[in-house]
């Protein structure tokens, strides 16, 4: 991207990459890694919605443990921002020295307690890994969980008549 692109558009390119042009083993190993990946096991159930999901431990087993076998090391860094919440940046490092930095991905804690911060950190780490590695950690509800429930318009119609 041109140097002035971010200034002109407000776009923040959060992907940083240090690349070694003469060595394409990063890409070759990442393709092999992606072919070996499987979705994490849904080992937990959200008690509020009775919704199965993959815990952070399950996501780590499905991503980081597999990445290590293909010459990648993964480091996740937590960031606290008073306005944005708890963030997670993920560093992918390859044996050839090439690194990629993703993020940060921010989550606002539900409350200001240590438990709220810990939950937000776990959520940010889990979702960062799933996005980077292209794995799913919960059942896809086609956005229904994030959509408002439609009201019964028949009652309103009767009031108008």
N, C-alpha and C positions, 0 to 999 in steps of 0.2 A: 504494500500500500504506500502511496506517496506520503511524505512526511507531514504534509498539511491536511491529510484526509481526516484525521481525528479532530483537528481543530475546526475544520469546516463543517463536519457532520455531527460532531458530538459522540461518534462511535468510539468505544473503548475496546481495543483489541487486547483481550486478556490472555491470549495465547502467546507465550514467549518461547522461542526455539533457538537453541544453539546448535548449529548443524555443521557437520564436517562433510564438505562436498565430495571428497575423494572416497568416502566410505558409505555405501548404501546398506550396510548390514542392519542398521536401525529399522529401516522400512521392511527388509526381508524378515527380520526376526519378529516385527510387529504383526506382519501378515500371518506368520506361523502361529503366533500367540492368539490372534483372533480366531483362527481355524480351530484352536484347541479349547476356546472358551465355551462354557455352558452357563445357563442362568443359575443363579444361586438357589439353594433349597429354601423353600418357605418354611422356616422353622419357628415362627412366632405368629401370634394372633393378636391384633389390636383389640383390646377389651371393650373399647367404646363403640366400635363398628362391626365387631366380629369378622374382621377382614384379615386374611393371612398375608404375611410379608416375610421377606428375608432380613434377618438381623444383620448388624454390622459384621459380626463374626462369620456368618454365612457368606456375605458379600466378599469379605477378605479372602476366605477359602477359595471362592470362585474366581477371584481376580488376581490379587497380589501373589498368592501361592503359585498360580499358574504362570504369572508374569516372570517370577523368579526363575522358572525352568527355561525361559527363553531369553535370558541375559538382561532382564530388566529389574531395577530396584525402584520401589515406590516409597515416597516419603510424603506424608500429609502434615501440613502446618496449619495450626488453628490461629485465627485472628479475631480480636475483639474490637468492634467498632460501636461506639455508643449509639449511632444513628441506624446503622445497617444490621447490627446484631452480631452473631457469631459466624465467622467465615472459615472456609477451608480451602487452602491452596494445595494442589497436588502436583508433585514433582515426579516426572518419569525420567529415570536415568538409565542409559544403556552402557554396556561394557565397553563400547568404543568411545565413550566420553560425551556422546550427544545427550542433551537433556531437553525436556519440554516442561514448561510450567503452565498448568491450567488453573484458572480461577483468579480470585477467590469466588466461591459460591457462598452467599450469605443466607442465614436463617435467623429470623427474629424469635428469641425465646418467648414462650407464652407468659412467663413471669420472670422476675429478677432474682429468683432463688438459685443456689448452686445446682439444684436438680433441673431447673429450667434451662440453665446454660449448658449443662451436660447433655440434656436431651437434644438441644439445638446442635451441639457439636457432633453428636452421634449421627443425627439426621444429615447434616452437611457432609460429613465424611462418607456416609453410605451412598448418598445420591451423587456425590462427585465421582466416586469409583464406578457406579453403575452407568453414568453418562459417558465417562471417558472410555470405558471398555465395551459399551453397547450391550449391556446385559439388563434383564428385567428383574426387579426384586419384589414385585407385587402384581396382583391381578389387574389387568387393564380394564377399567370400567368405562372407557370411551369418554372420559371427562365428566361423567355424571356426578361424581362425588364433589366436584368443584363447581357445579352448576346449581343455581337456585331451584328450589322445588316449585313447579308451577302451581298457581292457586286455582281453585275451582271457580271458574268464571260463570258457571250456571247461577250461583247465588247472586252475583252482581247483575246478571241479565234479568233475573226475576225482579230485582229491586227497581230496575229501570222501566219495567213494563207497568 
